[in-house]
Amino acid sequence: MRRPLRGISEYVSAALLAIIVLGVGALVISRIIENTYTAQQLAEQQLIKTTIESRQDLTIALAYIDSNGVLHVVIVTDNTPVKLYDIYINNTLWSDKCTLSLNNGQTLIPHNIVLPYYAAATITCNLGGKSYADVKIVYEGGEAYASAKKI
């Protein structure tokens, strides 16, 4: 009487188990690599955005209120364009109530605009009878502050 070959089935099952473990391991490793690559891309994009934001510089050169109650704020930019978001006067949003005149003669509403590099601009806002104003200009690189008095 001949006995069945038990050793072959054990080898086949061990080989199948090894193939399954290697396949699952390869899937897990490929997902880890994919997630690492995605995280690296997001980090690089954030670094580029932060670098651009940190290079933006806006300076308030002069702020005063004239005898008619009009606030004048002279701003200048450095060697990179500056994205201007909002203007606050006495902690109240005034962006839509003011005008911005660039040194090239162009007049804009100072809300979500990009000022060119090495630009000078004047922001004017009619304050009425106010004789003092705290000004905050919010731009992509931060905030600039000034106080203006009637002259």
C-alpha positions as CSV (number, residue, x, y, z in Angstrom):
1,M,0.0,0.0,0.0
2,R,1.2,3.4,-0.9
3,R,1.0,6.3,1.4
4,P,-0.1,9.8,0.2
5,L,2.7,12.4,0.0
6,R,2.0,14.7,2.9
7,G,5.2,16.7,2.4
8,I,4.2,18.2,-0.9
9,S,0.9,19.7,0.4
10,E,2.8,21.3,3.3
11,Y,5.2,22.9,0.9
12,V,2.4,24.2,-1.3
13,S,0.5,25.7,1.7
14,A,3.7,27.3,3.0
15,A,4.4,28.7,-0.5
16,L,0.9,30.1,-0.8
17,L,1.1,31.6,2.7
18,A,4.4,33.3,1.8
19,I,2.9,34.7,-1.4
20,I,-0.1,36.1,0.5
21,V,2.1,37.6,3.2
22,L,4.4,39.2,0.6
23,G,1.5,40.5,-1.4
24,V,-0.1,42.1,1.6
25,G,3.2,43.5,2.8
26,A,3.8,45.0,-0.7
27,L,0.4,46.7,-0.6
28,V,1.1,48.1,2.9
29,I,4.5,49.4,1.9
30,S,3.2,51.0,-1.3
31,R,0.5,52.8,0.7
32,I,3.1,54.1,3.1
33,I,5.2,55.3,0.3
34,E,2.2,57.0,-1.4
35,N,1.2,58.7,1.8
36,T,4.8,59.9,2.5
37,Y,5.0,61.3,-1.1
38,T,1.7,63.1,-0.7
39,A,2.7,64.5,2.7
40,Q,6.1,65.7,1.2
41,Q,4.3,67.4,-1.7
42,L,1.9,69.2,0.7
43,A,4.8,70.3,2.9
44,E,6.7,71.7,-0.1
45,Q,3.6,73.6,-1.3
46,Q,3.2,75.1,2.2
47,L,6.8,76.0,2.3
48,I,6.5,77.9,-1.0
49,K,3.4,79.7,0.2
50,T,5.0,80.6,3.5
51,T,8.2,81.8,1.7
52,I,6.1,84.0,-0.6
53,E,4.1,85.4,2.4
54,S,7.2,86.1,4.4
55,R,8.9,88.1,1.6
56,Q,5.9,90.5,1.3
57,D,6.5,93.7,3.1
58,L,4.2,96.7,3.3
59,T,5.2,99.9,5.2
60,I,3.0,102.8,6.1
61,A,5.1,105.9,5.4
62,L,2.6,108.5,6.4
63,A,-0.9,108.7,7.9
64,Y,-2.9,111.9,8.6
65,I,-6.4,113.4,8.5
66,D,-6.8,116.6,6.5
67,S,-9.0,119.5,7.4
68,N,-11.9,118.0,5.5
69,G,-11.9,114.9,7.6
70,V,-10.3,112.7,4.9
71,L,-7.8,110.1,6.0
72,H,-4.7,109.8,3.9
73,V,-2.4,106.8,4.3
74,V,0.7,106.5,2.1
75,I,2.0,103.0,1.8
76,V,5.0,101.5,0.0
77,T,6.0,98.0,-1.0
78,D,9.4,96.3,-1.1
79,N,10.9,94.0,-3.7
80,T,8.0,91.6,-4.0
81,P,4.3,92.2,-4.9
82,V,2.0,92.5,-1.8
83,K,-1.5,91.1,-1.7
84,L,-3.7,93.6,0.2
85,Y,-6.7,92.1,2.0
86,D,-8.4,94.7,4.2
87,I,-8.2,98.0,5.9
88,Y,-9.5,98.6,9.4
89,I,-10.0,102.0,10.9
90,N,-10.7,102.1,14.7
91,N,-11.2,98.3,14.5
92,T,-14.0,98.6,11.9
93,L,-13.7,97.2,8.3
94,W,-13.4,100.1,5.9
95,S,-12.0,98.4,2.7
96,D,-15.1,99.1,0.6
97,K,-15.3,102.8,1.8
98,C,-11.8,103.8,0.8
99,T,-9.9,104.2,-2.5
100,L,-6.4,103.3,-3.3
101,S,-4.4,105.4,-5.8
102,L,-1.2,103.9,-7.2
103,N,1.7,106.0,-8.2
104,N,0.9,105.2,-11.9
105,G,-2.5,107.0,-11.5
106,Q,-4.6,103.8,-11.3
107,T,-7.4,104.0,-8.6
108,L,-8.8,100.8,-7.0
109,I,-10.8,99.7,-4.1
110,P,-8.2,98.4,-1.6
111,H,-9.7,94.9,-1.0
112,N,-8.1,91.6,-2.3
113,I,-5.7,93.4,-4.7
114,V,-2.1,92.8,-5.5
115,L,0.2,95.8,-5.3
116,P,3.3,95.6,-7.5
117,Y,6.8,95.6,-6.1
118,Y,8.5,98.9,-5.3
119,A,5.1,100.7,-5.5
120,A,3.8,103.7,-3.6
121,A,0.1,104.2,-3.1
122,T,-2.2,106.5,-1.2
123,I,-5.3,105.2,0.6
124,T,-8.0,107.8,1.2
125,C,-11.1,107.4,3.4
126,N,-13.6,110.0,4.2
127,L,-14.0,109.9,8.0
128,G,-16.3,112.8,8.4
129,G,-15.7,114.7,11.6
130,K,-13.2,112.3,13.2
131,S,-10.0,113.8,14.3
132,Y,-8.1,110.6,15.2
133,A,-7.9,107.2,13.6
134,D,-6.1,103.9,14.3
135,V,-5.3,102.3,11.0
136,K,-4.6,98.6,10.4
137,I,-3.8,97.3,7.0
138,V,-4.0,93.5,6.6
139,Y,-1.9,91.9,3.8
140,E,-0.8,88.4,3.0
141,G,2.5,88.9,4.8
142,G,1.0,90.3,8.0
143,E,-0.4,93.6,9.3
144,A,0.8,97.2,9.3
145,Y,-0.4,99.8,11.8
146,A,-0.5,103.5,12.1
147,S,-2.2,106.3,14.0
148,A,-3.5,109.4,12.2
149,K,-4.4,112.8,13.7
150,K,-6.1,115.8,12.1
151,I,-3.6,118.4,10.9
